[in-house]
């Protein structure tokens, strides 16, 4: 009954926490800072709305949240996105781990002799705490990294390398935490570390991996059997809690009834399950969507309950030590990533700037800090408060340093003030009501429009319009060369004669390689010559009839073409990301609300399926919501 009362009160606090997090974001602070602040505010060091004893009753919320965070970490590890840079990623991460464990561990060990709440620790206990703290501070934050990449519209090899290292690092840290936590417990409890201990540690790791595989298969089976979206969410939450509850039960049962204590790392189990679903099942997109849907609720609850456990008096005392650890961690990332880039032969600019993209911390680090507070009964909460203070500093400054690095590396694509991004060029030949309306619509969608005509009276009509209008005496190379160049994306020929339109299309295609030619046909005699150029022919005699037929047979598709449905848009994009060359469509990981309609390659149209291979330079036509289409554009470009 007491747990239900705590749960009801905590739910109301989470609603407030969500609002406070939104207010913090308005002043350019991370959401999680607002959630942690709310937890501190309502806890024993603030308004005392919830007693400190409530944390143990609400432990199951912690466990569910940690499982979801681990599922997310596993789902982000899509190996086909990483395989092309795997050598650089693994080498750099390995050196970063060695450098950071040495540097951060040494500094933290020395600080433990100065921090008031760790004065009574023995030498062995200081070594264990320093080892565990250095491990936690190595964790990164893929969600925060992805958010900044989307914000600055970054694309390029450095962006993909930073994201790949961030994802793989979190996986490595969870495995390393499972190992180092065993050493830390042995040191704190003054247990002997011998061959028997190492053998048991290996058994624990193998059992964790085996349980992760079993959990992944069970999750896949349950997702296959569940039809309702809500039922699938319940399955994910229940299995996540079951992993932690099962690990706790096995540890207690084995300690009481067996000669050895079996310790399975539930974070590693959940991570492996998420990895298997994403990489080896047909549920990868749906699983990612479900985690995305439940994520915000889970994060509010987890970070708020983490705030409840913070010791405000210790936080104020340890703030200077948190700043020192923040700076030491940054130095370790600089040294480790720099050496890794040198060994793998990456460009000098990567060596100098890439470490700035690895500062951010969030979910996994906080989750490990919460786990550490349980492993260290004497100084756990105080230790977690110190580590969380460092994590908050990293979460505040990390996005700023990542943004700076992406801009200095030349991979941020923020539009200049007053200028829309993704500007494309089009030349419209022929001035009339339809061409004027077309120019307005394309301008509204961010295109740079030039309009030209051979009749000066027609050009005069556009004097009051906000378009670049030109008069050309004739349709020839001399006059068109001032209007068309290699960057022109399309030419629309709406002149009064088919001969002028054909001449314009020939010059645009043969001399400048314009990829898109659109022509309005007056007579049928020149149709084949336009087709040889690959022009899209609009025949006024049949166009309206075809539109009406489409409205009868497939009205929704027509609403997309006519832009009467503002929810979705249809766009064409060019694949320029070399890492997607040869990738199967099914492995493209498009957002759930984006559909690939067709692929244009070497002037041939391909209707794609899951096993169609993409090639660099392909033109793909996709339909989806504008925000999701922008995400796809960053991924393929």
Helices and strands as residue ranges (DSSP letters): H 2-26, H 31-42, H 54-57, H 59-76, H 79-82, G 83-85, H 86-111, G 116-118, H 123-136, H 142-151, H 157-188, H 195-225, H 229-257, H 266-279, H 284-308, H 312-344, H 348-353, G 354-358, H 363-375, H 380-408, E 425-429, H 433-444, E 448-453, H 456-460, G 461-464, E 468-471, H 477-480, E 488-493, H 498-512, E 516-521, H 527-532, E 536-539, H 540-553, H 555-561, E 569-574, G 578-580, G 585-587, E 594-601, E 604-606, E 619-624, H 626-636
